Each structure stands twice: as structure tokens, then as C-alpha cells.
Amino acid sequence: MSEAYAQGPATAALLEETIGANLEQTVARFGEREALASFGQDLRYTWTELNDAVDELARGLIAAGVAK
């Protein structure tokens, strides 16, 4: 049986940076552009607003004792 779709490379190239660092770079480049829209919840976030929400969540997890 053959596969129904084409596949790319088995391994994707790594960015060589953390997710947080990549988010900060994206915010610096596109801060006021829309990053996320949830139509069911009627929410829209710019990259700056999304980054602020991520930081708030991280602070809450740290305060709750969540660690690596």
C-alpha cells in the first residue's frame, strides 16, 4: 500500500534558540500585528499582548511551585 501524501525530510532543522528567545524576536519584529485569533471566544491578541499573557502564565506557574 502506498502513502496518500508526500513527506518532507525526516528531521526538521533546529532553530538553535529557545522558544522564549524566538517569541521575543517575533515580538520585536511584529509586536502590533495580530498573532492569535479565537473566534469562538471572541479574542484577538497582537504579538505583544500574547507575549504579555505568556509572561503572566509563567509567573503564575513559578509562584505555584512548578519547576523544570
PDB file with one MODEL, atoms N, CA, C and O in Angstrom:
MODEL        1
ATOM      1  N   MET A   1       0.853  -1.169   0.000  1.00  0.00           N
ATOM      2  CA  MET A   1       0.000   0.000   0.000  1.00  0.00           C
ATOM      3  C   MET A   1       0.904   1.239   0.000  1.00  0.00           C
ATOM      4  O   MET A   1       1.869   1.299   0.762  1.00  0.00           O
ATOM      5  N   SER A   2       0.601   2.211  -0.837  1.00  0.00           N
ATOM      6  CA  SER A   2       1.395   3.438  -0.868  1.00  0.00           C
ATOM      7  C   SER A   2       0.741   4.504   0.006  1.00  0.00           C
ATOM      8  O   SER A   2      -0.457   4.459   0.287  1.00  0.00           O
ATOM      9  N   GLU A   3       1.571   5.474   0.430  1.00  0.00           N
ATOM     10  CA  GLU A   3       1.053   6.556   1.258  1.00  0.00           C
ATOM     11  C   GLU A   3       0.273   7.544   0.405  1.00  0.00           C
ATOM     12  O   GLU A   3       0.545   7.693  -0.787  1.00  0.00           O
ATOM     13  N   ALA A   4      -0.691   8.213   1.009  1.00  0.00           N
ATOM     14  CA  ALA A   4      -1.582   9.122   0.289  1.00  0.00           C
ATOM     15  C   ALA A   4      -1.060  10.547   0.248  1.00  0.00           C
ATOM     16  O   ALA A   4      -1.715  11.422  -0.318  1.00  0.00           O
ATOM     17  N   TYR A   5       0.094  10.800   0.828  1.00  0.00           N
ATOM     18  CA  TYR A   5       0.618  12.163   0.850  1.00  0.00           C
ATOM     19  C   TYR A   5       2.146  12.127   0.778  1.00  0.00           C
ATOM     20  O   TYR A   5       2.778  11.125   1.112  1.00  0.00           O
ATOM     21  N   ALA A   6       2.703  13.218   0.346  1.00  0.00           N
ATOM     22  CA  ALA A   6       4.158  13.330   0.269  1.00  0.00           C
ATOM     23  C   ALA A   6       4.729  13.701   1.627  1.00  0.00           C
ATOM     24  O   ALA A   6       4.084  14.401   2.408  1.00  0.00           O
ATOM     25  N   GLN A   7       5.926  13.237   1.904  1.00  0.00           N
ATOM     26  CA  GLN A   7       6.591  13.560   3.151  1.00  0.00           C
ATOM     27  C   GLN A   7       7.864  14.327   2.863  1.00  0.00           C
ATOM     28  O   GLN A   7       8.554  14.077   1.874  1.00  0.00           O
ATOM     29  N   GLY A   8       8.158  15.261   3.741  1.00  0.00           N
ATOM     30  CA  GLY A   8       9.399  16.015   3.645  1.00  0.00           C
ATOM     31  C   GLY A   8      10.512  15.296   4.375  1.00  0.00           C
ATOM     32  O   GLY A   8      10.421  14.095   4.629  1.00  0.00           O
ATOM     33  N   PRO A   9      11.562  16.025   4.712  1.00  0.00           N
ATOM     34  CA  PRO A   9      12.675  15.421   5.434  1.00  0.00           C
ATOM     35  C   PRO A   9      12.216  14.827   6.767  1.00  0.00           C
ATOM     36  O   PRO A   9      11.261  15.306   7.377  1.00  0.00           O
ATOM     37  N   ALA A  10      12.900  13.796   7.200  1.00  0.00           N
ATOM     38  CA  ALA A  10      12.532  13.117   8.440  1.00  0.00           C
ATOM     39  C   ALA A  10      12.816  13.974   9.662  1.00  0.00           C
ATOM     40  O   ALA A  10      12.132  13.842  10.677  1.00  0.00           O
ATOM     41  N   THR A  11      13.806  14.845   9.584  1.00  0.00           N
ATOM     42  CA  THR A  11      14.120  15.698  10.720  1.00  0.00           C
ATOM     43  C   THR A  11      14.129  17.154  10.273  1.00  0.00           C
ATOM     44  O   THR A  11      14.696  17.494   9.235  1.00  0.00           O
ATOM     45  N   ALA A  12      13.501  17.998  11.060  1.00  0.00           N
ATOM     46  CA  ALA A  12      13.470  19.428  10.754  1.00  0.00           C
ATOM     47  C   ALA A  12      14.716  20.092  11.326  1.00  0.00           C
ATOM     48  O   ALA A  12      15.254  19.655  12.343  1.00  0.00           O
ATOM     49  N   ALA A  13      15.162  21.140  10.669  1.00  0.00           N
ATOM     50  CA  ALA A  13      16.312  21.886  11.175  1.00  0.00           C
ATOM     51  C   ALA A  13      15.957  22.575  12.484  1.00  0.00           C
ATOM     52  O   ALA A  13      14.856  23.105  12.633  1.00  0.00           O
ATOM     53  N   LEU A  14      16.885  22.567  13.427  1.00  0.00           N
ATOM     54  CA  LEU A  14      16.653  23.217  14.709  1.00  0.00           C
ATOM     55  C   LEU A  14      16.926  24.706  14.595  1.00  0.00           C
ATOM     56  O   LEU A  14      17.751  25.128  13.784  1.00  0.00           O
ATOM     57  N   LEU A  15      16.241  25.502  15.399  1.00  0.00           N
ATOM     58  CA  LEU A  15      16.418  26.949  15.373  1.00  0.00           C
ATOM     59  C   LEU A  15      17.656  27.399  16.139  1.00  0.00           C
ATOM     60  O   LEU A  15      18.121  28.522  15.944  1.00  0.00           O
ATOM     61  N   GLU A  16      18.202  26.542  17.011  1.00  0.00           N
ATOM     62  CA  GLU A  16      19.364  26.890  17.833  1.00  0.00           C
ATOM     63  C   GLU A  16      19.075  28.033  18.799  1.00  0.00           C
ATOM     64  O   GLU A  16      19.974  28.801  19.140  1.00  0.00           O
ATOM     65  N   GLU A  17      17.808  28.151  19.247  1.00  0.00           N
ATOM     66  CA  GLU A  17      17.427  29.143  20.243  1.00  0.00           C
ATOM     67  C   GLU A  17      16.230  28.614  21.013  1.00  0.00           C
ATOM     68  O   GLU A  17      15.555  27.687  20.566  1.00  0.00           O
ATOM     69  N   THR A  18      15.973  29.201  22.163  1.00  0.00           N
ATOM     70  CA  THR A  18      14.836  28.753  22.966  1.00  0.00           C
ATOM     71  C   THR A  18      13.529  29.284  22.371  1.00  0.00           C
ATOM     72  O   THR A  18      13.533  30.209  21.558  1.00  0.00           O
ATOM     73  N   ILE A  19      12.433  28.694  22.784  1.00  0.00           N
ATOM     74  CA  ILE A  19      11.118  29.168  22.350  1.00  0.00           C
ATOM     75  C   ILE A  19      10.905  30.589  22.837  1.00  0.00           C
ATOM     76  O   ILE A  19      10.373  31.426  22.108  1.00  0.00           O
ATOM     77  N   GLY A  20      11.322  30.868  24.076  1.00  0.00           N
ATOM     78  CA  GLY A  20      11.181  32.214  24.629  1.00  0.00           C
ATOM     79  C   GLY A  20      11.956  33.247  23.835  1.00  0.00           C
ATOM     80  O   GLY A  20      11.444  34.332  23.555  1.00  0.00           O
ATOM     81  N   ALA A  21      13.193  32.916  23.470  1.00  0.00           N
ATOM     82  CA  ALA A  21      14.011  33.845  22.681  1.00  0.00           C
ATOM     83  C   ALA A  21      13.385  34.073  21.311  1.00  0.00           C
ATOM     84  O   ALA A  21      13.386  35.195  20.804  1.00  0.00           O
ATOM     85  N   ASN A  22      12.852  33.018  20.713  1.00  0.00           N
ATOM     86  CA  ASN A  22      12.211  33.160  19.415  1.00  0.00           C
ATOM     87  C   ASN A  22      10.966  34.026  19.512  1.00  0.00           C
ATOM     88  O   ASN A  22      10.712  34.843  18.627  1.00  0.00           O
ATOM     89  N   LEU A  23      10.179  33.859  20.582  1.00  0.00           N
ATOM     90  CA  LEU A  23       8.992  34.685  20.787  1.00  0.00           C
ATOM     91  C   LEU A  23       9.393  36.150  20.950  1.00  0.00           C
ATOM     92  O   LEU A  23       8.764  37.030  20.363  1.00  0.00           O
ATOM     93  N   GLU A  24      10.431  36.420  21.740  1.00  0.00           N
ATOM     94  CA  GLU A  24      10.882  37.803  21.945  1.00  0.00           C
ATOM     95  C   GLU A  24      11.304  38.444  20.625  1.00  0.00           C
ATOM     96  O   GLU A  24      11.002  39.612  20.381  1.00  0.00           O
ATOM     97  N   GLN A  25      11.995  37.694  19.778  1.00  0.00           N
ATOM     98  CA  GLN A  25      12.395  38.218  18.465  1.00  0.00           C
ATOM     99  C   GLN A  25      11.176  38.512  17.595  1.00  0.00           C
ATOM    100  O   GLN A  25      11.143  39.514  16.881  1.00  0.00           O
ATOM    101  N   THR A  26      10.186  37.644  17.658  1.00  0.00           N
ATOM    102  CA  THR A  26       8.964  37.850  16.881  1.00  0.00           C
ATOM    103  C   THR A  26       8.231  39.090  17.370  1.00  0.00           C
ATOM    104  O   THR A  26       7.726  39.870  16.563  1.00  0.00           O
ATOM    105  N   VAL A  27       8.169  39.279  18.677  1.00  0.00           N
ATOM    106  CA  VAL A  27       7.524  40.460  19.255  1.00  0.00           C
ATOM    107  C   VAL A  27       8.253  41.724  18.797  1.00  0.00           C
ATOM    108  O   VAL A  27       7.617  42.718  18.447  1.00  0.00           O
ATOM    109  N   ALA A  28       9.578  41.683  18.800  1.00  0.00           N
ATOM    110  CA  ALA A  28      10.360  42.853  18.381  1.00  0.00           C
ATOM    111  C   ALA A  28      10.086  43.205  16.919  1.00  0.00           C
ATOM    112  O   ALA A  28      10.086  44.380  16.552  1.00  0.00           O
ATOM    113  N   ARG A  29       9.856  42.203  16.094  1.00  0.00           N
ATOM    114  CA  ARG A  29       9.626  42.443  14.660  1.00  0.00           C
ATOM    115  C   ARG A  29       8.172  42.780  14.338  1.00  0.00           C
ATOM    116  O   ARG A  29       7.897  43.627  13.488  1.00  0.00           O
ATOM    117  N   PHE A  30       7.251  42.115  15.019  1.00  0.00           N
ATOM    118  CA  PHE A  30       5.841  42.199  14.619  1.00  0.00           C
ATOM    119  C   PHE A  30       4.909  42.545  15.777  1.00  0.00           C
ATOM    120  O   PHE A  30       3.733  42.183  15.729  1.00  0.00           O
ATOM    121  N   GLY A  31       5.383  43.223  16.803  1.00  0.00           N
ATOM    122  CA  GLY A  31       4.654  43.451  18.045  1.00  0.00           C
ATOM    123  C   GLY A  31       3.190  43.810  17.924  1.00  0.00           C
ATOM    124  O   GLY A  31       2.364  43.254  18.648  1.00  0.00           O
ATOM    125  N   GLU A  32       2.843  44.714  17.036  1.00  0.00           N
ATOM    126  CA  GLU A  32       1.445  45.171  16.946  1.00  0.00           C
ATOM    127  C   GLU A  32       0.633  44.435  15.884  1.00  0.00           C
ATOM    128  O   GLU A  32      -0.535  44.755  15.662  1.00  0.00           O
ATOM    129  N   ARG A  33       1.238  43.464  15.237  1.00  0.00           N
ATOM    130  CA  ARG A  33       0.474  42.640  14.285  1.00  0.00           C
ATOM    131  C   ARG A  33      -0.295  41.564  15.031  1.00  0.00           C
ATOM    132  O   ARG A  33       0.088  41.157  16.128  1.00  0.00           O
ATOM    133  N   GLU A  34      -1.370  41.112  14.431  1.00  0.00           N
ATOM    134  CA  GLU A  34      -2.181  40.077  15.057  1.00  0.00           C
ATOM    135  C   GLU A  34      -1.429  38.755  15.074  1.00  0.00           C
ATOM    136  O   GLU A  34      -0.873  38.327  14.063  1.00  0.00           O
ATOM    137  N   ALA A  35      -1.421  38.118  16.235  1.00  0.00           N
ATOM    138  CA  ALA A  35      -0.741  36.846  16.408  1.00  0.00           C
ATOM    139  C   ALA A  35      -1.710  35.687  16.571  1.00  0.00           C
ATOM    140  O   ALA A  35      -1.437  34.575  16.119  1.00  0.00           O
ATOM    141  N   LEU A  36      -2.843  35.947  17.218  1.00  0.00           N
ATOM    142  CA  LEU A  36      -3.771  34.876  17.562  1.00  0.00           C
ATOM    143  C   LEU A  36      -5.193  35.412  17.546  1.00  0.00           C
ATOM    144  O   LEU A  36      -5.475  36.490  18.069  1.00  0.00           O
ATOM    145  N   ALA A  37      -6.078  34.644  16.939  1.00  0.00           N
ATOM    146  CA  ALA A  37      -7.500  34.993  16.953  1.00  0.00           C
ATOM    147  C   ALA A  37      -8.295  33.745  17.320  1.00  0.00           C
ATOM    148  O   ALA A  37      -8.146  32.697  16.691  1.00  0.00           O
ATOM    149  N   SER A  38      -9.139  33.865  18.339  1.00  0.00           N
ATOM    150  CA  SER A  38     -10.023  32.786  18.748  1.00  0.00           C
ATOM    151  C   SER A  38     -11.447  33.283  18.540  1.00  0.00           C
ATOM    152  O   SER A  38     -11.997  34.004  19.373  1.00  0.00           O
ATOM    153  N   PHE A  39     -12.024  32.892  17.432  1.00  0.00           N
ATOM    154  CA  PHE A  39     -13.343  33.403  17.078  1.00  0.00           C
ATOM    155  C   PHE A  39     -14.430  32.901  18.015  1.00  0.00           C
ATOM    156  O   PHE A  39     -15.386  33.622  18.301  1.00  0.00           O
ATOM    157  N   GLY A  40     -14.291  31.666  18.495  1.00  0.00           N
ATOM    158  CA  GLY A  40     -15.271  31.110  19.418  1.00  0.00           C
ATOM    159  C   GLY A  40     -15.309  31.853  20.743  1.00  0.00           C
ATOM    160  O   GLY A  40     -16.351  31.907  21.397  1.00  0.00           O
ATOM    161  N   GLN A  41     -14.183  32.424  21.141  1.00  0.00           N
ATOM    162  CA  GLN A  41     -14.102  33.168  22.401  1.00  0.00           C
ATOM    163  C   GLN A  41     -14.090  34.671  22.159  1.00  0.00           C
ATOM    164  O   GLN A  41     -14.029  35.453  23.108  1.00  0.00           O
ATOM    165  N   ASP A  42     -14.147  35.071  20.920  1.00  0.00           N
ATOM    166  CA  ASP A  42     -14.114  36.479  20.532  1.00  0.00           C
ATOM    167  C   ASP A  42     -12.883  37.189  21.112  1.00  0.00           C
ATOM    168  O   ASP A  42     -12.983  38.278  21.676  1.00  0.00           O
ATOM    169  N   LEU A  43     -11.721  36.540  20.958  1.00  0.00           N
ATOM    170  CA  LEU A  43     -10.463  37.087  21.457  1.00  0.00           C
ATOM    171  C   LEU A  43      -9.491  37.316  20.308  1.00  0.00           C
ATOM    172  O   LEU A  43      -9.446  36.541  19.353  1.00  0.00           O
ATOM    173  N   ARG A  44      -8.723  38.379  20.412  1.00  0.00           N
ATOM    174  CA  ARG A  44      -7.655  38.662  19.457  1.00  0.00           C
ATOM    175  C   ARG A  44      -6.458  39.161  20.243  1.00  0.00           C
ATOM    176  O   ARG A  44      -6.603  39.973  21.157  1.00  0.00           O
ATOM    177  N   TYR A  45      -5.282  38.680  19.893  1.00  0.00           N
ATOM    178  CA  TYR A  45      -4.043  39.094  20.551  1.00  0.00           C
ATOM    179  C   TYR A  45      -3.037  39.555  19.511  1.00  0.00           C
ATOM    180  O   TYR A  45      -2.851  38.902  18.485  1.00  0.00           O
ATOM    181  N   THR A  46      -2.389  40.681  19.778  1.00  0.00           N
ATOM    182  CA  THR A  46      -1.215  41.045  18.993  1.00  0.00           C
ATOM    183  C   THR A  46      -0.047  40.234  19.558  1.00  0.00           C
ATOM    184  O   THR A  46      -0.191  39.582  20.592  1.00  0.00           O
ATOM    185  N   TRP A  47       1.102  40.268  18.888  1.00  0.00           N
ATOM    186  CA  TRP A  47       2.270  39.561  19.404  1.00  0.00           C
ATOM    187  C   TRP A  47       2.667  40.089  20.769  1.00  0.00           C
ATOM    188  O   TRP A  47       3.060  39.313  21.640  1.00  0.00           O
ATOM    189  N   THR A  48       2.573  41.390  20.971  1.00  0.00           N
ATOM    190  CA  THR A  48       2.907  41.985  22.269  1.00  0.00           C
ATOM    191  C   THR A  48       1.951  41.487  23.349  1.00  0.00           C
ATOM    192  O   THR A  48       2.390  41.118  24.439  1.00  0.00           O
ATOM    193  N   GLU A  49       0.654  41.471  23.062  1.00  0.00           N
ATOM    194  CA  GLU A  49      -0.343  41.004  24.033  1.00  0.00           C
ATOM    195  C   GLU A  49      -0.154  39.515  24.334  1.00  0.00           C
ATOM    196  O   GLU A  49      -0.282  39.097  25.485  1.00  0.00           O
ATOM    197  N   LEU A  50       0.147  38.722  23.319  1.00  0.00           N
ATOM    198  CA  LEU A  50       0.376  37.292  23.516  1.00  0.00           C
ATOM    199  C   LEU A  50       1.602  37.080  24.394  1.00  0.00           C
ATOM    200  O   LEU A  50       1.579  36.247  25.300  1.00  0.00           O
ATOM    201  N   ASN A  51       2.667  37.825  24.135  1.00  0.00           N
ATOM    202  CA  ASN A  51       3.876  37.720  24.946  1.00  0.00           C
ATOM    203  C   ASN A  51       3.591  38.089  26.404  1.00  0.00           C
ATOM    204  O   ASN A  51       4.079  37.426  27.319  1.00  0.00           O
ATOM    205  N   ASP A  52       2.804  39.140  26.621  1.00  0.00           N
ATOM    206  CA  ASP A  52       2.435  39.532  27.983  1.00  0.00           C
ATOM    207  C   ASP A  52       1.649  38.421  28.678  1.00  0.00           C
ATOM    208  O   ASP A  52       1.864  38.151  29.860  1.00  0.00           O
ATOM    209  N   ALA A  53       0.747  37.781  27.949  1.00  0.00           N
ATOM    210  CA  ALA A  53      -0.045  36.687  28.528  1.00  0.00           C
ATOM    211  C   ALA A  53       0.846  35.485  28.851  1.00  0.00           C
ATOM    212  O   ALA A  53       0.653  34.832  29.877  1.00  0.00           O
ATOM    213  N   VAL A  54       1.813  35.192  27.991  1.00  0.00           N
ATOM    214  CA  VAL A  54       2.757  34.093  28.238  1.00  0.00           C
ATOM    215  C   VAL A  54       3.575  34.392  29.489  1.00  0.00           C
ATOM    216  O   VAL A  54       3.762  33.516  30.333  1.00  0.00           O
ATOM    217  N   ASP A  55       4.065  35.633  29.612  1.00  0.00           N
ATOM    218  CA  ASP A  55       4.842  36.016  30.795  1.00  0.00           C
ATOM    219  C   ASP A  55       4.008  35.903  32.068  1.00  0.00           C
ATOM    220  O   ASP A  55       4.504  35.443  33.097  1.00  0.00           O
ATOM    221  N   GLU A  56       2.748  36.321  32.003  1.00  0.00           N
ATOM    222  CA  GLU A  56       1.859  36.235  33.165  1.00  0.00           C
ATOM    223  C   GLU A  56       1.634  34.779  33.570  1.00  0.00           C
ATOM    224  O   GLU A  56       1.662  34.451  34.756  1.00  0.00           O
ATOM    225  N   LEU A  57       1.414  33.920  32.599  1.00  0.00           N
ATOM    226  CA  LEU A  57       1.238  32.496  32.876  1.00  0.00           C
ATOM    227  C   LEU A  57       2.506  31.918  33.500  1.00  0.00           C
ATOM    228  O   LEU A  57       2.426  31.156  34.464  1.00  0.00           O
ATOM    229  N   ALA A  58       3.667  32.270  32.966  1.00  0.00           N
ATOM    230  CA  ALA A  58       4.930  31.762  33.507  1.00  0.00           C
ATOM    231  C   ALA A  58       5.118  32.193  34.957  1.00  0.00           C
ATOM    232  O   ALA A  58       5.528  31.391  35.796  1.00  0.00           O
ATOM    233  N   ARG A  59       4.820  33.460  35.255  1.00  0.00           N
ATOM    234  CA  ARG A  59       4.930  33.937  36.635  1.00  0.00           C
ATOM    235  C   ARG A  59       3.985  33.167  37.557  1.00  0.00           C
ATOM    236  O   ARG A  59       4.353  32.835  38.684  1.00  0.00           O
ATOM    237  N   GLY A  60       2.779  32.885  37.087  1.00  0.00           N
ATOM    238  CA  GLY A  60       1.815  32.129  37.879  1.00  0.00           C
ATOM    239  C   GLY A  60       2.278  30.709  38.145  1.00  0.00           C
ATOM    240  O   GLY A  60       2.109  30.194  39.251  1.00  0.00           O
ATOM    241  N   LEU A  61       2.862  30.074  37.137  1.00  0.00           N
ATOM    242  CA  LEU A  61       3.371  28.709  37.323  1.00  0.00           C
ATOM    243  C   LEU A  61       4.542  28.677  38.301  1.00  0.00           C
ATOM    244  O   LEU A  61       4.640  27.779  39.136  1.00  0.00           O
ATOM    245  N   ILE A  62       5.425  29.664  38.189  1.00  0.00           N
ATOM    246  CA  ILE A  62       6.556  29.748  39.116  1.00  0.00           C
ATOM    247  C   ILE A  62       6.050  29.967  40.541  1.00  0.00           C
ATOM    248  O   ILE A  62       6.530  29.329  41.478  1.00  0.00           O
ATOM    249  N   ALA A  63       5.084  30.864  40.702  1.00  0.00           N
ATOM    250  CA  ALA A  63       4.520  31.148  42.029  1.00  0.00           C
ATOM    251  C   ALA A  63       3.838  29.904  42.615  1.00  0.00           C
ATOM    252  O   ALA A  63       3.807  29.726  43.833  1.00  0.00           O
ATOM    253  N   ALA A  64       3.297  29.053  41.748  1.00  0.00           N
ATOM    254  CA  ALA A  64       2.638  27.834  42.216  1.00  0.00           C
ATOM    255  C   ALA A  64       3.638  26.710  42.501  1.00  0.00           C
ATOM    256  O   ALA A  64       3.253  25.629  42.948  1.00  0.00           O
ATOM    257  N   GLY A  65       4.918  26.969  42.242  1.00  0.00           N
ATOM    258  CA  GLY A  65       5.937  25.966  42.542  1.00  0.00           C
ATOM    259  C   GLY A  65       6.277  25.044  41.404  1.00  0.00           C
ATOM    260  O   GLY A  65       7.003  24.069  41.597  1.00  0.00           O
ATOM    261  N   VAL A  66       5.771  25.325  40.220  1.00  0.00           N
ATOM    262  CA  VAL A  66       6.088  24.478  39.067  1.00  0.00           C
ATOM    263  C   VAL A  66       7.532  24.771  38.648  1.00  0.00           C
ATOM    264  O   VAL A  66       7.919  25.932  38.509  1.00  0.00           O
ATOM    265  N   ALA A  67       8.312  23.730  38.450  1.00  0.00           N
ATOM    266  CA  ALA A  67       9.710  23.867  38.060  1.00  0.00           C
ATOM    267  C   ALA A  67       9.994  22.979  36.850  1.00  0.00           C
ATOM    268  O   ALA A  67       9.134  22.226  36.394  1.00  0.00           O
ATOM    269  N   LYS A  68      11.213  23.087  36.348  1.00  0.00           N
ATOM    270  CA  LYS A  68      11.627  22.262  35.203  1.00  0.00           C
ATOM    271  C   LYS A  68      11.454  20.797  35.517  1.00  0.00           C
ATOM    272  O   LYS A  68      11.748  19.947  34.677  1.00  0.00           O
TER     273      LYS A  68
ENDMDL
END
